[in-house]
Amino acid sequence: MRIRNAKDDELTFIREHRVTAYQEHSKSIPDGHWQALKRAISSDKDMLAGVVRIVAELNGEIVGSVALFPANSNAYDGSVEEQGYPEIRMLAVSPNARGMGVASSLVTECIERTKVQGYHSIGLHTGQFMEQAMRLYERLGFERVPELDFEPGNDGIIVRAYRLTWE
């Protein structure tokens, strides 16, 4: 597996790939929430200043991607106060590449880049319905930060906050 920065000409594919990767959740959440999630993961928020788009390749094919938002960025349109550490967003893995370590490799890459920048924490948010993602984050040592949770659609679905801190 090769982890690298995304190229600008791959952005359309990456956004479409995210929607495909998240599509399975459309069956377990209200349609309004799915439509909002789909808009969020295919929006141009990944082009904000300082955001790094990272991809995972297997056999020359992009099978995963993630956006690493800089510290103190408005990653969630004001739903959460800006944090003093980078945020992992829009992690997506092709359904046919799941179980191959793609997600953990992308998250680990984000952690390593954050450490190199001199930070001691990294955060993320994930929908309460993304059970596999939460298991991955907890396995990697992320801890819940419930005071940073939010409910974007006022539909009872909570977006849960996690943070990993190191010395």
C-alpha angles and dihedrals in degrees: 000000000000121000116198145146113280118249119237092242090058094059097095091049092047093052092048089046090055091055091049091048093049095042093097089068092060089081095055102045134056114275092243091056091047092051091050092047091049091051091048097050094045096042126109092252086110088068095061115124112282097013112135118206113208129188137194119219129198117187090346094307124114106239100164144018142183137183119224110204119203123246116277094022127140093242095158105039094257096311089117130030113255110268128219092236137059121275129219111222140173097015107181134173127187111253090236091054098050117123092031097099095257096130094045090048092052093047091047089051090053090049092050093048090049091051091050088054089057099251123139097204141041127191142196143175128220135179115260088238092062095089097161091052092051091050090051094050093047091048088054091053102261114149129209118260101190094177087070095050118116140186107223099180101037085233100117094263110126124207103216124216124222132181135188118204129186137174 
